[in-house]
Amino acid sequence: MKLSTLRYLVAFADAGSFSRAAELCHVSQPTLSVALQNFEAELGVTLFERTKGRVGLTDLGWQVAGQARRTLDE
């Protein structure tokens, strides 16, 4: 797990989209998306609910994003 991945997750939680989160983090959208998919695989959980035309955080995703925010703040 990298701090940059935690930043990406928090940015997604704030922005609500991969493209806007990527802009906030100054990375390409594919870079951010792949990092977050790898993070989900690393944790073995589903953080994002992907439906046709929409992506959002699951309840667990919101919890992990909150913990990530606290970690980054410290």
SULNOR-V806599 format. One line per field, one symbol per residue. ss: DSSP state (A for helix, B for strand, O for the rest). psi: psi as a letter, one per 30 degrees, with the letter a starting at -180 (. if undefined). burial: # if it has 16 or more other C-alpha atoms within 10 Angstrom, else .. Layout:
ss = ???
psi = ???
burial = ???
//
This chain:
ss = OOAAAAAAAAAAAAAOOAAAAAAAAOOOAAAAAAAAAAAAAAAOOOOBBBBOOBBBBOAAAAAAAAAAAAAAAO
psi = kleeeeeeeeeeeeegleeeeeeefhlleeeeeeeeeeeeeefgljfkjjljgkklkleeeeeeeeeeeeeee.
burial = ....#########....##.##..#...#..##.##..#......###.......##...##.###.##.....
//
